[in-house]
Amino acid sequence: MTDYLLDRVLAVHALLADGTTICIRSVLPGDHDRLERFYDDMSPENLRLRFFGLSPRSAAMAADRACTPRPGYRALLAEAQGAVLGLAEYDTGGKPGPAEISIAVADGLHHRGVGTLLIEHLVSAARAAGIDTFTADALSENREVLRLFTDLGLRTSRRFEGPEARCTIHLDEDDTYLSAVEARGRSADVASLKPLLCPDAVAVIGAGRTPGSVGRAILHHLHSGGFTRRLFAVNPNVTSVLGVPSYPSVHALPKTPDLVIIAVPAAGVPACAEECGKVGVRALVVVTSGLDAAQARALLATCRTYGMRLVGPNCLGISHTDPELRLDATFAAGHPRPGSAGVAAQSGGIGIALLDGLSRLGIGVSSFVSLGDKYDVSGNDLLQWWETDGRTDLALLHLESFGNPRAFSRTARRVARRLPVLTVDAGRSQEGRRAAASHTAAAATPTMTRQALFTQAGITATRSVGELLETAALLYSQVLPEGTRVAIVTNAGGAGVLAADACAEAGLTLPPFTPRAVDELATVLPDGASFGNPLDATAAVSEEELRRCVDRLIGIPSVDAVLVVLVPTAVAAATGDDLVRALTRAPGRRTKPVVAVRLEQDLPVKLLPALEDGTIPSYAEPQAAARALAHAARRAAWLSRPAGTVPALDDIDTEQARTLADAYLDAHPDGGWVDPRTCADLLACYGIPQIRWAWAETEDDAVRAAERLRGADGRVVMKAHWPGILHKSQERAIHLDLHGEHQVRAAFRDLETRFHGLLTGVVLQPLADRGTELFAGVVQDEVFGPLVLFGLGGTATEVLADHAARLAPLTDHDVHDLITAPRCAPLLFGTNGAGPVDLERLEQLLLRLSRMAEDLPQLAEADFNPVLAAPGGVTVLDARLRLLPRHAKDPYLRRLR
């Protein structure tokens, strides 16, 4: 299939600045007449600015040019419902170097982002083709196109030559450009969601007369919830449903609704969607489940054709609690409580649980979207809505899948600095992948990949809905702790011990109180109090004494949070003291978080926390409180450090690496584990340090190689090689500590005999010095992109499973976290009596591995084991690389799912 036909198949849809949808694709020869009409319909002034003059042949010549495939040329058009909206082209003239670009937009469509979106896609295509610079000529008076180039976010320069301006645009993908693309995408995304979440009119298709139907339940919720704008039912058999006027079709409605809820059998969904699209509906919520593949394709194609945003199918519905709107288009049991938490959930059941829990906590919901099968609207869309809606203080997500994790990560990283983003890490028990038997593939489980995404993006990932709500209660009501140091105070010593255990298990610390702090606490507590941490205030503590004690604890510099564990006592009952009230009626807002645990012996265990007086989160057990405090401390730590940057690296030869990868795949079209020479050459392109080595295919070659490689002690290592060998130790395909010619010859003969028919040669290396054996690797995840892994190495790396992972590209913070996260980290800092390893070179190795994975999408796996780390340096002793025929995907290119 030719490139341009492949591009036609892979046409994408994207959002303009006003939230409408267009299709972007490569031009085909069959587009000639449509392109000629596109130019013919332009005003003379628009044509003059595009072609620097007017000619009767301009339109035909431009169409000829765009529809003639040739080397170094690319043309992209934007269209909507068959109409050409714009055209962007680049041309290198078939030579290496810069590409000349041009842009044309139809009359009446300027200032809607058509040209900018086309140029962004052209930039992505050019980068994939190895082009790093655009040039463009424009009339100096054509301020619009000059502003377009300037506002792209790319490094741009101009040179004026008489009436013309010569622009040079450098296509480096830096954070400035990504941020500019992100800002444009956010604005367009939010605009596209307004018809969905703030509609002026809503219609429900499938609201019947029979009680119990989903459509009728949704209509009832909209009506009884007090939706403040126009509401219709679509049912050809009645004129009214539940007091709402009903019409026979969407065409018959007196006003075109912005939003339509579809609750009809699966077979009828595509036709309903088509009817909605034809009359100009802007958004659909499809609650119907059970669509087959053909119905699903038809539904999504219709939404894309007519520019409708889609929630679902197979969903619970949506809700927006703004009192000026009161939109509740769900079939949940009750109306959600208005509040400040944004909720998006793929599972309807999880969505109901979150709505109920947030309502009971008093936090409430700003907007709720049940994503269902998530054909279109996703968690990424909702994060951008909540970021700008002015009503959302917490974002709660339940996501079972990710469409574009790298774009999601970048969005979440930005949003999480403004408001807490929490999620349930669903599917942790899924069996780890074993696509290949390397250490890297064995270590890279879906759980590890998701956790890397959440950690880097600053998302608070919990293990259950209950834990999510526990943490939400604390983040909603309390300030963040500055660290992990907790003071525990209780009116029952045994309860304090349980709380201490829970804090330790959650990674929190209990600092001892200084003598001065003890003296201050003693002035406010009853006789018999114990001033350790936990602090036992005894059953005799009064409401006022407890309040003063908590205030004193907050004032201790070594305390970051206070955990109060209370049990009901006859003493408090007799005096009328309410110990919980001591926590809620503090003068002013406390500067450190205070949480409570209420071990109510006469009540069943509470499944959810409570917000006492709307201010103090109260938990049924210490473990819940400790988990919530630990999550809050991690969020505070993430916020306290600036966003990481991807360090610049020297001595990188990306072009040579790509040439080597392409050459290998030309010779091995199905891919595979590369040979030692190619592996070494690729590592050399990225300055990754390897131990000296030599290749030998005969016994005599091995002897000569060993002689060249002998170190001061004269010892060498011999490793067998054949295509696909992975675990040499398990195969007993390695000989260590070889002395002299006799042992080298004997080792070669042994390998040659045992692996006859497999062996293609041997690798010889000098015996390495002592050091800490580590493991580093990369797996290219089909969805998440490259994942970098690091941890303890050697033959037991999979058994011990002491690994950490981060998604590439690694920032300076990411590489630091990678090194410090595994349990073996203390070995790297000299705690075993030896000096610390060369941490700077270890960081460099991981950064260079990350860069290689970013540059080479063909790199399916990289497996460095062992990596020897010592005070004097870091060296890869054994490296394996697996290449597959893959093409780069631009994760930040603006496009719909």
N, C-alpha and C positions, 0 to 999 in steps of 0.2 A: 504493500500500500504506500503510495507517495505521501510525502510529508503533509501536503496541503489537504489531502483527503483524510488523513489521520486527524488533522486539526479540526476538520469539519465535524467529525464524529465526537471530538472532545470539546465542542463548543461549551462555553460557560456563561452563567448569568451573574449579574452584579447589580448593585444598587447605585442609582444616581443620588445627587445631593438632596433631592426632594423625596427620596425614599421609593421612587418608582424603579421598576426592574427593566434591564435591557440585556440582550444577548450579545456576547462578544465572540467572534470567531474569525478564522482566516478567510480571506477572499477566495472564491472559487471561480473558474472560468465562466460558469453559468450565471455569475452575478453581473456580467457586463452591462446588460440593458438596464438593470436596476441602478447601477452606479452612474450610468450616463444620465438617467432621469434625476438622480440625486444631485448631480452638478447642474443639469438644466433648470432645476427648480430653485437654484440659488439666485439671490439678488445680484445685480451687476456689481454692487459694492463688495459683497462677500467674495465673488469670483475674482475681482481685481486684487483684493488683499491676498487671496490664495495663490493666484497665478501671476501677480505683478502686472497684470494687464488683462485685456479682454480679447478673445478670439472665438469665432464660431466653432472652431475645432477643439477648444479646450476640454469640453466635457468628454467627447469621444476619445481624445488622446489620453486623458487621465484614466478613463475606464479601461482602455487598452493596456496601459501601463500596469494597473492594479491586477488585471486578470491574466497576466503572462508570467507564470512561474519561472524563476531563474535563480542561479546561485547568488547568495548574498542579499536577496531581496525578501522582504516580508511585508504583507499588508493585512491589517486587521480592520474589520468593520463592526460597527455597533448597529443593532437593529431591534425593533420592537414591533410585533404583530405584522411582520412583512415589510415594514418601512425602514429604509436605511437612514440612520441618524448621524453617523459620522464615519470617517475613514482616517486611519493613521498608517504611515508607511515608513520603513527604513530601507536603505540601499547602500551596500558597501561597494557596488560596482564589481562584485566578484573578487575583490582583493582584500587582503588582511588590513585591518586598521579601522578608523572611525566609520560610522554609517551616517549618511545624510537622511534626515527625517522630515516629514511633512504631516500636517494635520488639517482636516476639514470637518466642519460641523454644520448640519443643516440649519437653515434660517429658523429662527424662533426657538432654538434649543440651546442658545448660548447661556452661560452662567448656571447651567444645571449639572455640570461636571462630566459631560460626555467626553470632551477632549482630554481632560485630566485622566479619566479612567482608561481611555484608550492608550494614552502614553504610558501609564503604569504597566499595562499588559505588554506594551511594546518593549519597555525596559526589561521586563522579566524574560521575554523571548530573546532579546539581544544578549543578555547575560548568559543564558543557556547556550547561545551560539558562540560565546567567547568574545563578544564585542564589549568594549569598556568605555566607549565615547560616542556620543551623538553630536552631530553638527546640524545647524538649521539656519536658513536664511529667511528673513522676514522684513517687510517694509517697516521702517522706523515708526511710522504712524500706527502700525498694527499693535496697539498697546495690549489688546486682549491676549494675543498669542505670546507676546513677550512676558506678560505677567504670568501666564500659564507655566512657561518654562521656569521662571524665577521661583514660583510657589511650589514647585514639585518637591522641594526638600533636598534636591541633588546639588552638588557643587557646579555652579554655572557662571560663565563669563560671557561678556558681549564685546564686540568690536564694531563700531559704526563706520560704514563706508558710503558716504553720500546719503542717498535716500534709503539705504538698506542697513540692516543690523545682522552681523554674523554671530550666532550663538554657539557656544561649546558647552556641552552637558556631560559631566563625568558620571558614570553609572555605578560608582562605589556604593555598596549597600551598607551604610553606616546607621547609627542609631537616629541621627537627625532625619534621614529619609524614612526610616521605619516609623518614627513618631509622627511624621507628616501624613504618611499613608494611614496610620492608625487613627489620627484625628479626623481625617476625611471619612474614613469608614465608620467611625463612631457617630458622626453627625448624620450620615445617610441611614445607618441602622436604626437610630432612634426615630428618625422621620418615618421610616417604613413601619415601625411598630405603633405609631399613633392611631391609625385606623383600627388596630387590633385591641389596644388597651384603653384608648380614649375615643370610642366611636360615637358619632352623632346619631346613628340609627343602627339597630340590630334586628336581624330576622332569624327565626328558628325554623328550619325545615325538618319536619318529622315530629312535630308536636301534635299528637293525636288526641282523640277523645277518651281513649282507654287509660284509666289510672295505672300507674306503674311503668309507663314507657319512659325511656331516657329523655327523649325530646320534650315530653310534657313536663318532666321533673325540672329540666333546665329552664323552660319557659316559666314555670312556677317560681323558681328561684329568682329569675330576672324581675318578674312582676312583684313578688312579695318583698324582694330586697329593696324595692323603690328605685329602680333604674330611672334616672332623671330625664332621659331623652327618648326618642321615638322607638317603639317596640312593636314588631309585627310577628305574626305566625304565617307560615306557608303551608296550607293544607287545602286541596281542592274540594274537600267534602264538607267543610264547615265555613261559616263566616266569622266565628269567634271561638277562641280557646282560652278558658280561664279568664274571660273578660278582655283578652287581647284580640284586636281585629285580625282576621285571617284572610289570606288571599290565595287564589288558585296557583300562582306561580311567582317567581321572583320578578318576572317581567311585569306582572300586574301590580306590584307594590307602588303606592303613591310617591315614595321617595326611595332612591337607591341606597340601600344600607351600606355603611362602611364595612360592617362585620356580619357574617352569616355563620350560624351554628348548624352543622349538618349532622342529623341523627337519624339516618335512613339505613336500610339494609345495604350491605357492602356493594351489591350489584348496581345499586342506584347512585352511588357516590360520584363516579366520574361524570355522569350526566348532570347531576346537581351542580358540580363544580364548574362545568362548561357553561351552564346557564348563568351562574353567578359572574363568571368572567366576562361574558358578553354584555351584561348590563353595567359593568363598571364597579363591581364589588372589590374592595381593597384587601380584605383579609377573611380567612376561613378558619373555623375551629371544627375539626372532624372528630367526633367522639366515637364513631363507628369503628368496630374492630373486625378482624377477619378478612381484610382485603387480600386478594391473591396478587401475584406478581404483576399481571397485566393491569389490574385495577389500580395498583399502586403507581405503576409507571404513568398511566393515564391521568391520575389525580395530580401528580407532581408536574407533569408536562403542561397540564392546563394552568396550574398556578404560575408556572414560569412564563407561559405564553401571554397571560393577561396581567402579570405583575401582581399577583395576590400573595401575601404572606400566609403561611399555613402552620397551624398548631395541630399536632397529631399526625396521623389518625390514632385510634385506640387510646383515647385520653379522657380525663375527668372533666376538662373544661378550663376556664380561666376566671379570674376575679380581680377586680380593681376597686379598692375600698374608699377611694377619694369621695368625701361626702358630697361633692358637686356632681358625682357620676353614679356611684353605688352600683357598679356592674358586677353581678354575681352570676356568671354563666357556667355553673357547675351543677352536678347532681350529687354533691356531698350532702350529709344528713342535715347540716345547718349552715347558716351564714357565717363566714369568718369574721372574727372581731377586727375592726379597723385598728391599724397600728403601724409599726415601722419596720417590719421584717419582710423582705422580698423572698419569695419561695418559688423554686422551680424543681419539679420532680418528674422523672420518667415513669415511676410507678404510681398509679392512682392510689393504691393503698397507703404507700409511704406519704403521698401528698395529704391524704385525709388525716393521717396520724400527726403530721407536722402542723396542719391547720388547727387541729384540736388542741395539741400541746401548746402552741403559741397563744391560742385564745385563753386557755386555762392559766397560763403564766401571766396574762395581762399584757404581753408584748404586742400581740396582734399582728396583722398582715397589711402591708402596703399594696402589694399585688402578688398574685399567685398564678402560675402557669403550669398546667399538667402537660408535660412534653410528649408523653406517650411514645409512639414509634419514632418521633423526632425526624420527620422527613425534611423539615425546613428550620423553623424557629428552634434555637438551641440555648444552652446555658450561656454561651458567649453573648448572644443577643441580649439576654435578660440582664447580664452583668452590666452591659453598657446602658441599658435603660435605667437600672437602679442607680448607677453612678450619677445620673443627671436629673432624676425625677424630683429631687428635693424632699422626698418623703421617706426614703429608705435609709435606715441606719445599720441594718444587718442583712446579709445575703446568705440564704440557706439553699444548698443544692443537693439533689440526689440524682447522680448521673451514672447510668450503667454502660455508657459508651461515649466515645469522643470522636467527633468528625474531623476536627483539625486541632489536635492537642497543642501544637506549638503556638498557633494564634490564640487559643484559649489561655495558654500560660502567660503570654504577653499581656493580654487583656486583664486577666486575674491579678497579675503582679501589680498593675497600675491601680486597679480598683481596690485591692486589698490595702493599699496605703491610705485610702480614704475611709473605708468601712470594713468591718470584719467579714470575711467570706468563709463560710463553714460548709463542710460536706460530709456525707456518710461514705466511707471507703467500702463500696459494695463489691462482692465477688472475690474476697481475699482467699477463699479456699480453692480457687481454680488451680488445677494442676499446672505446674510450670512447664513452659514449652521445652521441647527437646528437638528443635528443628535440625540441630547438628549436635554432635557429641562433644563439642569443645567445652572447656571450663566456662568460657564466657556465656555460651548459650545455656548451659546448665544453671548458671547463677542468675540469669536475667529472667525473672518471673514477671507476670503481669502485675502482681502486687508491688514488686520493687519499682517497676516502671511508673505506675500511678503515684506511688509515694514520692518518687523523685520529682514528678510534676508538681504535686501539692507542696512539697517542701520549698522548691525553688520559687514558686508563685506566691508563697505566703498564705496559702490556703490552710485553714484549720481542719484537718482530717480526723474524723471520729470513727469509732467502730460500730456504732449502733445509733438508732433514732433517739434512744434515751440519752446517750452520751452527747449527741448533738444538742438536744434541748437543755441538758445540764450546763453545757458550755455557753449556749446562747443566753441563758438566764444570767450568768456571771458577766459576760461581755456587754450585755444590755444595761445592767444596773450598776456596775462597778468600774472604777478606774483600773487601768492595767497595773500589775505589779512591776517593779523595776528589776526584779530578779526572782530567784527560786527559794528564797529564805522565808520560812513560814514559822510564825509563833502560834502554838496551839494552847488554848485555854479551855478548861472543862470544869463542870461541877461534879464529875465522877472520874476518879483516877483510871479505872479500867477502860472507860470510853476514850480517854486520852491516849492510852497505849494503842488501841485500835486505829486511832487517827494517825499516830506516829508511823505505824506500819504502812498505812495507806499512802502517806506522804513519801516515805522512802521508796515504795514500789513505783510511784509516779515520777520519781526523779527529783523530788523536792528535798530541801535540806532543812534541818531544825537547829538554828544557831543557839548556843548557850547564852544566857543573859549575863551581862557584866554585873559586878557587885553594885555599881551605882544604879543600874536598872532594877536590880532586886530590891534595893532600899526604897526606890520610888514606888514599886509595886506593893511593897509591904505596907505602905501608908494607906492604901485604898482597899485592901483585902482583909477578910476576917482572920482571926487567929487560927493556926493550923494549916494555912495554905502552904503548898509546896511550890517552890519557885524554880523548878527545872523547866525544861521544854520537852514535853508538855507541862503546862502550869496547871496544877490542881487547885482550883479556887474553893473547893469543898462544897458540900451540899448546903452549907450555911450562907453562901454568898447571896447578897441581896441584889435587886435590880439596879440600884444606884451604884453599888460596889462593882458590879460587872461592867456597867457602862464606863466608869472611870478606869477600870483595868484595861479595857479594850483601847481607850483613848491613850493610855500610857504606852501600851504595846505599839500602837501606831507611831508614836514618837520616837521609838528606839531605832537608831540608824541602821542596825544590822537586821532589821525585820522588814520584809517586803510585803507580807500579807498576814492577816490574822484569821485563823480558823477556830471557831467557837463550837464546841461539842456539848450539847445540853441533853440531860435526861430529866424527866418530870420527877419531882420530889414532894414529899408531904410538907417539907419545910416551906418551900415556895408557895404551896397551896394555902398553908396556914396563914402566911403573912400577906397574901394577896399580891406577891411580886410576880411580874411577868418578865422572865429573863429574856425572851425574844424581843420584848419591847425595849429593853436596854440597848439592843443593837440598832433598832430602827429609829429611835428618837434621839439621835446624836445631834448636838448643835452644829449646824453647817454641814458641808459635804466633806467626808473623810478623804484624806489624800492617799490612802492605801486601801486595797480591797479588803473587805470583811465578809466572810461567808459563814453560814451556820450549818450544823448538822443536828437534827432533832431525832434522837432515838426514842420515839414515842412508843413505850412498851405496851400501851393499851390500844394501839391502833395498828391495822395491817400495814405492811411495808408499802410505802408510797412509790409508785412507778415513776412519777415525775417530780422534779423539784418544785418548789413554790417560791414566789417572790413575796416575802413578808413586808407588808405595807408598801409593796411595789418597789422596795429599795434593796432588801437583803436577800440574796438567794439562799434558800434553805433546802438541805438535802436529807434523804432518809438514811444515808449511810456514809461513812467517811471516805470510802473509795470514790464515790461520785464527786464529792467536793474536791478531793485531791486531783482527780482527773481534770476537772474544770480549771483549777488553779494552774496546773501544769500547762494546759493549752494556752491559758492567758499569758503565762510567763514566756512561752515560746513565741507567741505573737508579739509581745513587747520586745523581745530580743531581735526578732526579724525587723521590726519597725525602727529599732534603734540604730541600725547600721545603714549606710547609704546603699543605693542600688549598686550592684556589682558591675564591673566593666570587663569586656573581653580583652585581655592584654594583647598588644601587638607583638608579633614574633618575627625574629630575623632568621635568615638562612632557610627560608621556605621556598621550594621550587614546585609550585602547584602545577604549572604547565607540564613539566617533566613527569610528575606523578600521574597526571591524566593520560599522558602519552603511554606510559608503562601499563596502566590499567587497560587502556583501549587495545594495546598490542596483545596483552594476555588474552583478552576476551575475543579478539579476532581469531586467535589460535585455538581458543577453547570457548566456543559459542554458548555452551551451557554453564560456563563458570566452573569454579572449584577452588581448592586450596592451592595457592601459588607455590612455585618451586623456591628453594632457598635463595637463589640468586635474585629473582624478582622481588622476593620479600625484602631482602637486604637493600636493594636499590630503592624500593618505595620508602623504607624507613629512613634511608639517607636523605631523601627529598625533604623530610621534615625534621632533620637533625636529631633523630631519636637514637641515643647511644646504644651500640651493640658491642658485645665482646668480640674480640678478633676471631675470625673463623676462616676455614678453607674447605673447599669441596673436593672430593676424591671419588673416582669411579673404579679405580683398580687398587690392588694391594700396594704396589710400588708408589702410586700417587699418594696414598695415605701415609706411607712412611716419610716421603719428602715433605708433605704438608705438616706432619707432626714435628719434624725437625725445625721447620720455620717458626712454628707456633710455640715451641717449648718456652715456658717461663723460667724464672730463676730456679725453681725446684724440678724442672724437667718433666712435669706431669701434664697429660692431655686427656681430653674426653672425646669419645667417638659416639656419634649418634646415627643410627640408620635412617634412611629416608626413602619413601616411595609416595606417590600421589595419594593423598587422603589420610596418611598416618597422623594421629592426633596425640595419643597418650603413649609416649615412648616408654615410660617407666612401666606401665601396665603391660605393654607388649614385650617387655624385657629387651628393648631395642637400643639400649644405651650401655656403654662401658665407661666406667669412671676410673680415674687415677692410674692411667696407663704410663708405664716407665719403659723407655727404650724401644728399639726397633722390634725386638722379639714380641713384646706384649702388643704392640700396634698391629703387627702382622696376624697374631693369633686372634685378636679382637675382630679384625676385618674378616678373617676366614669364618669365624663363628657366625657373624651376621650374614655373610654370604650364604652359608650352609642353611641356617635356620629360616631365612627369608628368601630362598631361591624362587625366582619367578616374580618376586615383588620388588626386591631391592633395586633402586636406580643409582644409588651412590650413598656416601656417608659424609657427614659434616664433622669436622674436627675443630676443637676449641681448646685453648689452654685451660687448665683447672682453675676455676674462679677462686678468688680470695674469700675470706669469711665475710658474712654480712647477714642482714635480715632478708629472708626470701618473701617477696611480695607478688601480687598478681594485679595486672591491669588489662583491660580489654574493652571492646566495643561490640555492640550488637545493633544492627540497623533494624529498628522496629518498623513494620509496614505502616503503622498509624502514627506512632510517636516520633519517628525519626531516630537518629543515633543516640544510644544510651551508653555512657561511659561507666565502667565498673572498676572498683579498686578494693583491695583487701589483702588478707594474708595469703601467701602463695605456697608453692611446694606441692608435693603429691597429695596432701590432705586438704587441699583448698575447698573441694566440694563437700567433704565430710564435715569440716568445721564451719563452712558457710559464713565466714566472717567477711562480708562484703558490704560495700556501700555503692550507691549509684546516683548519677545525675545526668540529666539530658544535655546534650551538646546544643549550642556552643557553651563551653564552660567559662564562667566569669571568674575573677580573682576570688570572690567569696565561695563560689561553687567548688573550686579546687581545694581551697582550705577546708571546707566541710567534708569533702571526699577523704582527705587525709586524716582528719580527726574523728570521723564517724565510726570506723571499725573498732572492734574490741582490741585489736592489736596495736592501736595507735600509740599507747605508752611505750612500746618497743622502739618507735621511731624517734622518741624524744629522750632516749638514754636512760630509761628507768631500770634497765637490766644491768646497770653497772658500766656499760660502754657509753661512749659519747653519742650524741644525737646523730642521726643519719643526715646526709646532705639534703635538707628539706627543699632548698631552692631548686636543685636539679630534679628532685622528685616532682615538684609542682610543674616544672618545665616539661617533663616527660608527659604528664597528664594533659597539659595544655596542647602539646604538639599532637598527641593522640586524638584529642578532640578536634583539632584543626583538620587532621587527615580525614576523620569521619565526615566532617562538614564538606570538605572539598570533593570527596569521592563517594557519591551515592552508590557506586558499585561495590564499596567495601561492606559486605554483608556481616563479616565478623573479623575482629582482631583479637588475638589471644597471646598475651605476653606472660609466660609463666615458666620459670621464675624471673622476676625482676630483682636483682641483687642491689640492696640499698646499704650503704656504708657511710661513715663520716667523710670519706674521700670522694664520693661520687655515687652515681646510680647507673646501672648497666642492665640491659636486657640480655638474658642468657639464652632464652628460647622464644622465638616469635613465629606465629602462624597467622596468615591472612587468607581470607576467603573472599573471592570476588564473584559477583553475579551481574548479569546484564541488566542494569537498572538505570533509569534516567532521573535527574534531579527534579524535585518538585519544589515550587516556591510556596512555602507555608504562609507567607504574609501577603500574597497576592489577593486583592479584594475580589471575592467571588462567593456566591451562595453555594450551599451544600448540593 
